[in-house]
Structure formats: C-alpha cells, structure tokens
Amino acid sequence: MRSHGKFSGVALAWYLYPTEASLTHKYKFCTNYAWCVMVSPSLESYLKVSGWSSEYKSLDKALKHYKRRLGSEKTKENLLSFLKALCKFSGKNPDELVALNVSEASTIVQSFLDDLADKGRSIRYINVALAYIRTFFRENGFKNENELHVERYFQPSRYRKRPEYVPTPEEIERMAYAAGSKRNKAVILVLYTSGLRASTLQALTVGDIREELEKGLDVIKIPVYPEMKRRVPDACKGGIPYYTFASAEAVEALREYLEERKSEYGKLDDGEPLFCSDTTNVPAERRRKTPIMKKTLQQLVKRAALKVGIKRWKEITVHCFRKAFESAMRNNGLDIKDQEFLMGHILPGSQDAYYDYSKVESLRAKYAKIKFFRTTQIDKLEMVKMFAKTLGIEEIEVKIRKMREKDPELDEAEILGKIVREELGIKPLELRKIKLKEKSENEDCEYNPKKFENKIVNENELIQHLNRGWNIVKELKNGKIIIKRKVNRESINP
C-alpha cells in the first residue's frame, strides 16, 4: 500500500527570455552532485529556526508537529512564510502571539487575512494561510472552546483567480518544435506525456531514467519517490510514491538532449539533474549541477505558445500539460484506476490497497497504446503515400525500394519527396540555391559588421516577427519592443 502522505508590455520580454543567474542562494551543491532547494535563510533567521527546531517554544511545537506528519521542507517553508508575515503584521513574535487570549488572537488573525485580500491575494492563498496559522495556534492550546474565531473566505467551485488554457495535442506538438532548444523540446514533451508536476520534473536526476534509456526502450518508466523532497521540497506531492511513463516522442527528444549534454560536458553522472540550467551566467560545472528553475519552466512554455501563435498563450502554465495528459488518458480509454495511479493520486476508499502497481510491464503496454498526438511520423508518411497515389504516381513502394538501394543514406521521407518531385516534374531552382549558398558562405568568411538588423515593434506585431526568426532584445518603457534577427539575405519582407 502506498504511503499518503497580466502581463504588461514590459513584462513580456523579461518573461519570455528568462535568466537563471540568481541561482546560488536557492541551491546548495555537494561534491557528489547532490543538490537541493534550501529554505530561505532570512526566514530561518527571523524566526530563529535551525532545522526543525526554533528558539521560540510556540514555533518549535508547530515544527515538531509538521515533522511528525510529513517532514516536508516545503511545508516547513510555507509555515515559516505565513507566520513571519503574521508576526510583521501584528508586531509580535510567535511566543507573544500565543500569549494572547482567544478574542485578541482571533481579531489579529482575521485582520491579517483581510489585509491579504485587500492586497489582491487569491482566495485559495488566503485560506491556505489560515490553515497553517490555525495549526500553529492549535499546537499551542487553541483547541475546542479556545479555537480561533476566524472566518474563511468563500471559494466557489472551480474557482480560479487567473484564467487557464489547456493546449490541444496539435498545439503542444507545435510548441515542442518551436521551443528553441533540445532541452526545451524535451521538457514540453516529457511534461505532456508523463503528467509530472513542475517540482517533480525539477527533482528528476539522470540516474532516475538511465537504465531505461540504456535498454533502448521506446517508452520509459519515470519513478516518483519521497526522497525527491531532499532535492526539491515540492516534489512527490504528499509523499506518495508512484511511477509514470514518457512516450516514444518524448524519449526520442530526451536522447537528443542528453547526447547534446554529453558532447558539452562529457560523461553525465547519475546525481545530475535530468533537466539542468542552461544559463551562461554561471560556470559550466555549476550549470550542469543546477536543475532548471520552476520560473524557467513557466517562461519557456509561454514563449513556445506565443511563437506558434496561440492567442491565449499567457494563460498556459506548466500545470496545463498535466491536465492535457489526463485528457489524453481519458480519451484513449485507459482504466480510471490506471489513470489515477499515473497521476500520482491515491485511489478512493480501499481501492488503493488492492490496486496492483507492481506489474510495470502490463501498465507500460497499456500506456504505449495512448496516442498523444493525432499523427505519428509513420502516419504522416502513409498520408504522403496516399496523396502521391491520388496524383497518379503508381508502384510507390517499388520506387521507394529502388531509390533506397541507389542511395541508402536517404530516409523514407526524403525518398518520398524526391519521387513526388521527379514524377510531377517539379524542379527546384537549384542554380539559384547554389549561388545563394556560395554567396552566403563567402560572406560568412568575410568581415561583416552588420550581422543583425534591429527593429522596434508593438506587442500585437510581435508574434508574426517571432515566426519570421526575430528575437526579443529588450522592452521599452512605452511598451514597445526592440527585436533583432540575423541578416537574412534571401528575405525581402521584414
């Protein structure tokens, strides 16, 4: 049985082109490549905390309570964050807060929550704050008749302060290919086809999937386990161990990304994060040991969505891929219990105790039948063959075989394209292409002081320029954006 446990114009350039320069305060590194997220030193200092203890007796009791329950660093950080905010609001330290009578304490806490609401915090945030604060007081005698008299904020069903857009499989596929790097492509495909939460993706190491990759499997198992919390406190939500899988498309992208990593850094050690930082603002040795930041994950998916022209790109978050994963499983008819397990959920009632998750290969086979994308590469080739036949091209398979014998280095897609062009008499302007290529190569060898062209555009013009190869440089205070691209000698249109 498993354990339970609005973007302004100015914000756009910053949000789409992230930096991971401020890494050293958040991650600590060890010689054996272990890395983990640290609770903010300022929080611990303010509340006199060391590990799971505090010099404030009242806080020490609350910390011991949470340590017994989950021992989650993220839970600890949440408690300290909310309590520090309450202390600053009230002008009292933790011990002084619990020395108040029920009426006084209730008044302060209610005023604190109302202040959060006035500052625009979401209902969910306010109610979570109340839950932590109420537990703190309960562990210090505020129970039963001494319970705090504080009103929760009403949260309607399906309440969301921010709108959300879950991209379609077709949009996700386009996003992956427009993501800008092999790492980003792999991130998007793994997020979608595994349903992993952002924090769990951060916590994955090379060692977690090395064996599955080395076996040459098309579909690989991705383990999720409580020990991940030592690296990223949010990982493995609720301390519930489970596993999920990554699809053939995601695995192919992963292999390409890791090969690129190896060519850059050399051998990859098991303790290194699976998805590392790509910032150039820190040394390479530090970079390879630093996991991709959660903010970077959010930024890269929004940037990819913008580049492929999704109108509601601002509303796409990393969590949306988890919802897309759930939809893919449901639409492909996967058993509801298997769906819940692969999502990392506890099955209701006694179902969890009787669910057999030990048969990995059986579940892998079921998972492999899920079609995450409407068309695979094979489907696309078959579609081209059918199209070729409708154009009057006969014996397509025979012609493919003969051309493969003549030029074995061509793949099937290239052979099909060549056959169609030859049969229909489509002749590309080879001479013009050769001349352009020679001109380009000659100019690349010469000194060219203007390798880039710059332009200032409005936000509503941005998407069409990004699709033409322009990149964001900086956003101006008036909301306009400076963009640049490498000089394209073949292009006439801007």
Secondary structure, DSSP 4 states (H G I P E B T S, - for coil): --------HHHHHHHHS------TTTEEE-TTS-EEEPPPHHHHHHTTEETTEESSHHHHHHHHHHHHHT--HHHHHHHHHHHHHHHHHHT--HHHHHTS-HHHHHHHHHHHHHHHHHTT--HHHHHHHHHHHHHHHHTTT--GGG----PPPP--TT--SS------HHHHHHHHHTSSSHHHHHHHHHHHHH---HHHHHH-BHHHHHHHHHTT-SSEEEEE-GGGGGT-TTSSGGG--EEEEE-HHHHHHHHHHHHHHHHHHSSPPTTSBSSB---SSS-HHHHHTSBPPHHHHHHHHHHHHHHTT-TTGGG--HHHHHHHHHHHHHHTT--HHHHHHHTTPPPTTTHHHH-----HHHHHHHHHT--SSS--HHHHHHHHHHHHHHTT---HHHHHHHHHHH-TTS-HHHHHHHHHHHHHT----HHHHHHHHHHHHHHHHS--S--EEEEEE-GGGHHHHHTTT-EEEEE-TTS-EEEEEE--TT----
